[in-house]
């Protein structure tokens, strides 16, 4: 048979046989009789919202991992088609190892004794090394902070003001992001080092290279691994996401390195299509990360070189910047003090669900938000100031106009208010420069929170914006206001109530609508609201309402014209 035909068929079969992760079922919506109606702090609807948000994030990660797995298989098959003889030899040499089941890159580790002196001298500061410079990493310290929510609120939100340590100018604008690189938890790093029998040598310098002399991109170190000498502890702390939930294909790789037959059998089953349900109910829902799973599987002797190839990169967390570099220009407001280079971050202390009662406090929360919270706690006690590692990422789509004649509609819930706070301070600056007040357009803000005593973020500042006509109309909804039942309304209520004005602004006044917040909380519901508004207020053929299909076309056109801009997470 023709080699190319054989390779084509085997490639097709291999793609068909890939064990992709299946999406778990969504959380069940609370039954009508589950809510007592008393407005308790842990309302079942609040818990459902949190679970739904987690579910969406999980689904995105599973889809990304499946896509990555397919791409790796395709890349390997393409490489195989180009070099049949070499691949046949490689497959024979590695038939029992399972190393190349998903990734062909082989990493070589050179230890301290084999590293020349010039390479060791590069280790003056790991976070100042080339890999982080290329990421644009800068350093900052806490200047001030404020808890924006009350202690009674089910969610905890902080305002954080960080000040760069360098005098180099930093430029950002409303809608841009601060990327925070937090370290992996030191306890988890040490647990992994101990499990790999590397704890005693954790500070020993190593140099990572590839085994191949081929300089093609497929044989280069991944960009998230250091090319300079460093310690394994540094790599596990800053470069690799060791707390990742291992996907099913990774369990299959782990199984190939187990010497205990029972452990191997468990991992093989969990990695199979038949074991997907059990995998989701155990590994996924209970947040069993890679390190803890490796500790459970005591006979798994997976080599360090393989782990460095498969563990995903440790990514910075993205936060909308809530400050403006024009905040302190022509403004005597004490609440808005900000050096031009300072960056404000508004973050929610993210709590995980489905946790055991024995879970440690820090393991109940998201890695980066808990790390920032921990730095605030240290700063509170003794002004101890750990360096923050950050970079600026310009927005590609969530841009705000400097033209004050363009009407603006702002819609947000929770920390989705952050980029709008940045814009409103910038708008104040633009208005202070504008001598022709007749050209000032409307600026509507719709903000949704649970309770006016819990989480109405930046309440005083927002009211001042209203008083100064920076915001021309403000609508705040309270979904859990237990004192006033008549005030228990969702943000969609006020959007629909002002539908006529919103439609006129978007259809006839070239307004721009900005939406920022959780995908499940406002992402789809606002689109549904806009469809209802178009149907109700777009009159045609003798003031008859238009059908939904035609309304959808109008909504799609608004989006194409960039009249609707979303920053959904």
Buried (B, 14 or more C-beta within 10 A) or exposed (E): EEEEEEBEEEBEEBEEEEBBBBBBEEBEEBEEEEBEEEBEEEBBBBBBBBBBBBBBBBBEBBEEBBEBBEEBBEEBBEBBBEEEEEBEEBEEEBEEEBBBBBBBBBBEBBEBEEBEEEBEEBBEEBBEBEBBEEBEBBBBBBBBBEBBBEEEBBBBBBBBBBBBEEEEEBEBBBBBBBBBBBBBBEEBBBBBBBBBEBBEBBEBBBBBEBEBEEEEEEBBBBEBBBBBBBBBBBBBBBBBBBBBBBBBBBBBBBBBBBEEEEBBEBBBBBBBEEBBEEBBEEBBBBBBBBBBBBEEBEEBEBBBBBBBBBBBEBEBBEBBBBBBBBBBBEBEEEEBEBBBBBBBBBBBBBBBBEEEEEEEEBBBBBBBBBBBBBBBEBBEEEEEBBBBBBBBBEBEEBBBEEEBEBBBBBBBBBBBBBBBBBBBBBBBBBBBEEEEEEEBBBBBBBBBBBBBBBBBBBBEBBEBBBEBEBBBBBBBBBBBBBEEEEBBBBBBBBBBEBBEBBBEBBBEEBBBBBBBBBBBBBBEBBBEBBBBBBBBBBEEEEEEBBEEEBBBEBBEEBBEEEBBBBBBB
